Amino acid sequence: MERTEPKHFSMIRSFHLADLLTITNGCCGIAAVFHAMRFVIGHEAMQLYVAVGLVPLAIVFDILDGRIARWRHKASALGREMDSLADVISFGVAPAAIAFAIGLNTAVDQAMLIYFAVCGLSRLARYNVTAEEFADAGGKVTHFEGTPIPTSIVPLGLLLLAYRADWLLFVQLAGVHLHLTSLLFVLSGSLMISKTLRVPKP
């Protein structure tokens, strides 16, 4: 029997519509990081607002990819993994980068933002390995264990309001420099990795 050699870009050709929406979610996160860096360079407020605005746009694509996958019955293990990787970028790395660009950039601030991003990473990995455990008879996951990573838009939105009000709350305690607003991301990350908090999945 003749063996068919795989063609170049065969993986890309196998993508479904839901997968393309997932990739667009990830693109929003990457673009948000770029705009955050542009804000650091030029201090143009519009760059910051675009960076922040790309995160809720990523949420839209994150919602659509799951619904379209279920509607077209095209859900796959590859799509699930890509979804988690895109979410890490858009709702973990991008908010942390934006927060750093806004001014949460002391050593302690950075440690808190890294903690937040790693919590998001852990949250998604745990979801991938426990999805079947929390699924109903039809295979649909009924609830989340810990808050979903897109909830990172909450501390990000509050941080933007604090920035506009010039209320980042810089403090120095026993030689330690930090912004109290960084604690918003610590709280968000901690809620993501909670094993006792159950959130119904829509």
C-alpha positions, 0 to 999 in steps of 0.5 A: 500500500502506497504511503502518503507523505504529509504535505507542508502546512497540513496541520494548518489545513486541518484547523476548523473555524473554532480553531481559527477563533482560538488563534485570534484570541491568542493574537489579541493577547500578543497584540496587547503585549506589543501595545503595552510595550509601545506605551512604555516607550512613548507614554501614549495613553492610546497605546495603553487603552488599546492594550487593555481593550484587546483583552475583552476582545480576546474574551469574545473570541474565547467564548465564540470558539467553544460555542462554535466547536459545540455547534459544529461538533468539531471539538478536539483535543488539539482545540482544547490545548490551543484554547488553554495556550491562547488563554495563558497569553491573553488573560495571564501574560497580557494583563501582567505585561499591561500592569507592568507597563502602567507602573507596577514594576518594583521587584515585589510588584513583578513577583506578584505579577509572576505569581498571578500569571503562574496561577493562571497557567496552573488553573488552565492545566488543572482544568485540562486534566479534570474536565472529564471529572466535572462533565455531565452525562453529555460530556459538557463540563458543568462547573469550574474549580477556581475562577476562570482565567478570563476573570483577570479582566476584573483586576485589570479594569480596576487597575486602569481606573486606579491609573486614571485616578493616579491612585496606584498606592505606592508604599515602602515598608521596611525597605520593601517597595510595592504598589498596593494595587498589585494585590489585586492580581495576587487575589485574582491568581489565588482565586484561580487556584482555589480547590474549594471555590466552584463556579458554574460553567455557562 
